[in-house]
C-alpha cells in the first residue's frame, strides 16, 4: 500500500478543513428564527432563542443598554454594548430569553433597526 507523502497529507487536511468552514458558514447564514409576539414570551421560554420586533419606547444605560420595546406589550431587551438606537425606531432583536425580577427579558445577540 503506497504511503502518502507528508506534503500531500497536509494539502488534503487543509482542503478538508477549508471545505468544512465553508459548509458551516453556509449553514449558519441560513438559520432563521420565526418572529415571536412579545405577549407570548413567558418564563417557560427561558433559555430559548427568540426573534422579536417592536417600537422602541425607551433607551437607557451606559455600558449596558436597556431597550424597552412595545408591540403593544412591553419587553426589556438588554444589550451589553453601546448601540445607536433611539425612541421611535422600529427594531428587530434576536436573543436569549432570561428571567429577571420575576419577569422575562431578552439578552440581545443581534439588534437592527428595520424602520
Protein Blocks (a to p, Z undefined) as FASTA:
>chain_A
ZZddfklmmmmmmmmmmmmmmmmmmmmmmpccddddfklpcfklgoiacddddddfbdcd
jkbccddddfkbccddddfbdcdddehiacddddddddeehiacdddfbdcdfZZ
